[in-house]
């Protein structure tokens, strides 16, 4: 197992997931006509929690062999 690559994937997935979640939150605030609070009190906990959850999700799937299974089963859905 390539540990540095796995750690990079976990970090990248975690940060991407957290940032996407924050963006979606801002979009919903705009759609509801709310004033955007760019750095609310809960944002640090939300970002850390989301990033950690996504990274652990990837790690568990890697250990369980589900990532390898998915790659073997993959067929593009959008062409």
N, C-alpha and C positions, 0 to 999 in steps of 0.2 A: 504494500500500500504506500502510495506517495503522500506522506503526511503534509509536507509543505503545500502541495497542490490542493489537498483536501481543506486545509486551513484557509487558503486563499479563497476557494469556492464558498466555504462557510461564511467568511467575512463579506465577500462580494454579495452573496445572496441575502445575508442579514441586513446589510446597509441598504441595498436596493429595495428590499421589502419595506423597511422602515420609512424610507423616503417616499416611496409610492403611497404608503398608507397616509403619510402626512399630506401629500398632494391631494389625495382623494378627500381627506377631511376638509382641506381648504376649499375645494371645488363644491362640496356639499354646503359649506357655509355660504358661499357666494350664491348658489342656487336657491338657498332659503332666505336670501336677503340679509344675512347676518353680517355684522362687522367682523372682519378677520382679525383675530388676535394672533399675530405671527409667532409669538412665543408664550403660549399659555403656561400656567403653573404645571400642568400635567405632561407637557410635551417631552421633557427629558425622560420621564418614566415610560412614556409610550414608545419613544424611539428605542430606548435600551431594551424594553420588553419585547417589542416587535422584532428587533434585530436578533436578539438572543433566541427567540422562539423559531424564527426562520432558519438560523444557523443550526440549531439543535435538530430541527425537522430534517434538514439536509444530511446531517451526521447520522441520524437514526436510519434514514433511507439508505445511506451508503453502507452502513454496517449490516443492515438486513438484506442487502443485495437487490433492493428494489430499483435503484438507479440503473444498475446493469441490466435488469430485466426490461425496464422501460426503454432503454436505448435499443435493445434487440427487437422490441415490439414496435418501435416508432415508425409511423407512416405519416407523411405530411397531410394535414387536413385542409390546409389552404394553399391552393396553387392557382 
